[in-house]
Amino acid sequence: MDRLIPIKHALEHARRRYIQRYTEKKMRPEALLHGLSKIMDRTFRQITQYIPLPAGSTLCAVGGYGRGELYPYSDIDILILIAQNPTPDDKALLETFVQTLWDLGLEVGSSVRTINDCLREAKNDITVETSLLEIRYLLGQEVLMQEMQEAFDKMHKPKDFFLAKRIEMNQRYARYNETPYSLEPNCKESPGTLRDIQLIQWLARSNKLGTCWQDLVNAELMTGKEADEMQAMENNFRRFRIELHLIHNKRDDRVLFHVQPSLAEVYGYQAQAGRRASEVFMQHYYGAARIVTLITSFMLQNFQEYLFPAQSKAVSVIDEDFQSIGQRLDIRHEDAFIRNPTLLLKAFLVLQQHPELNEFTVRTQRAIWDSRLSIDAQFRAKPEHQDIFLQILKQEQGIVHTLRRMSRLRIIAMYIPAWRKITGQMQHDLFHIYTVDQHILMVVRNIRRFTMPEHAQEFPLASRLTAELNCTHLLYIAALFHDIAKGRGGDHSDLGAIDVREFAEQHRLPPEDVELVVFLVENHLKMSTFAQKRDLSDPMVIQEFSQIVNTRKRLTALYILTVADIRGTSPKVWNAWKAQLLENLFHSTLQLLEGDSFDPKTILSQRKEQANAIIRLSGLSDEQRDRFWNTMDVAYFLRHEAIDIAWHTRTLFPYIKTEKTIVKARPIEASDSIQIVVFTKDTANIFKKIASYFYRNQINILDARIHTSTDGYALDSFMVSSEAFGNTLAHVPIIEHGLEDVLNNKDERLDQLEPSRQILKIGANVRRSRTFPIVPTVDLQPDEYSKSWRLSITATDTPGILYNLAHIFQQHQVNLQMAKVMTLGERAEDVFIIDGDSLENPRTQLLFERDILDMLNKLTKLK
């Protein structure tokens, strides 16, 4: 090993020198990659002078190293090609060689194969087959590699390779949510990045078409302009990946939130018009990814036609402007969009109206792209064009695919100018996972799914209401505009309402429809706010919300848009608890709007009647039921659903007047949550103890209802997330016994907890909160309908928030009546209904608020 130390030092010195020259702007990205590869080539030659390979073997570079592109922290992929199965002595030499590479600090991906091994594995593994396409000789018996390449060429079937690579690409796209616009993309694997660029190059090699972009131009598969763009994009993404490796100081290809500001600084971006430098950088990143995605789709279609010409040539005339070629829509004249710009919109409509067609031809897409600037103010003002756009939104199929095509080809951005500002725009609210434009398209997708019978089981209420509403195109318009004003400054709901009114009036929608879409955009956050932050058992809250929506049609449309919007932020944001809250608000408001007064007495009798019907099915007598119900006041029945009242009654009636602490839990069917009820004699620190248990076990609380019976018993119910539990049913008894121990003072760990200390969580959301921190806010307002107060807090989510709040409540002798705990990604937006004498005094109230704010700031700094 001592003999190899100089080699190691020389390698490290050469790498540092090359990287330094690159960082000093003295070397282009491709020069660095090729330079690092040459350094490694030289190092292998030096190593084998001391640690030889078996006689007759060949050392080959594969993967990125085979292409001569070695990134600063990439694995070094090598193939040791041997003429025959290794002898014991050969195995010893091979093991020593590979171990030496690791001892030198090289991260090597190595394989040892005969020619037959290579061929056999290539037939069964597309990754191996791909690596053999770009294998490169390093040292040893060069004739052996030549034999392998000749055998591989005979075995390799370009048609099968194309089909396999397309499947592989589809699987990769699925892993990255089918979009290049995720907020933390992978610059190597995400759609529209290096892997797509390499895919085209692999297909070219597979078909012996050459190794550079100009070769594809010569083969008439790519235009000269596309070749220039792909060359530029390849260099861009090479640099992206190099800079990421240098910032991470390791192999990590993710464009994470906390490195985006560093990337912006390296590239020299500055903040613009209220936008962070990192936002400006990422918008340009997404622009590059969009170009790669578009040209990749062109090339896949062209390669398919190149390899399977017989499947692509059947021509059928549709009208004077369009024809079908195979399953694709084509223009009949090269200058179609120049002669008649109206066809820029009509093409999308015609494609929708022919479900047997699945895409435009490449020729048509190129022509649309080249003619997109024809869509100007004069174009947008023509009634004919406005009618076509509305027809696109009114079609029974192809809505989502059409809008995505229009977005990809920049037609939406030209037709709706405000769209340009949100294309590739970041969202720093800690729960969206897509850029603004892609989020909007996801919302449209969700609304479309509500119209499809095959998806009705996912959202039965939303699907039924969408069918009843019978104006889905208005929902699509509202969706397109609901976030279109983000990033401008001011309230994006109000600004978006102005935009959508202008659009709707310009498109000559009936006044009633204009007012509906304006209402939806202006109020698209209202329903989720009421459902998740207000006490839905309070009739005045329902009255207030009903005055906002005013009609059944508006309520229905707002419910549909709200569900689609929440679902379109991130799969993790939606859950069964939020679904139930929105449904409860919808039904309560509908009852009021249809003329049935939302009277507490009416609700009380209905809840009791519904709960009683469930209770009777379990065999409880009226006497047993009344033993429990007689201890509960009106507020209890108004704050709990009938199914929960029935469960409490069946579970707790035997324990009336008990001296024990009773804890019961149950998983909620078709949900990711667990319901817990605690029944015990009321004491001052019950809530603090319960919160300590949840805090200790990192259990997220979704909802809390705190109630005291007329005979002095605490009945506290909680809805908690079951994410922390693998087997929900198995954890029910663990929760019950664990929480009972805490409340009975059998678990002394409560006394060891220190307020304002937290259990750290490391993950994507923590990275986001560190990069885009939330300034904690505390808002305390008297409830105009009662003697209680509404405490609203906003902060970076932390496991210890509720426990620390409980500690502060105890210190200030504040009683908790109800809690609405809402976590959006890494953002906590919690509402508490509280009371206490200290809240009536301005001085002690200020101290209470200050203590909460200090606690939130302290917890945030710990993250």
Disulfide bonds with the S-S distance in Angstrom:
none
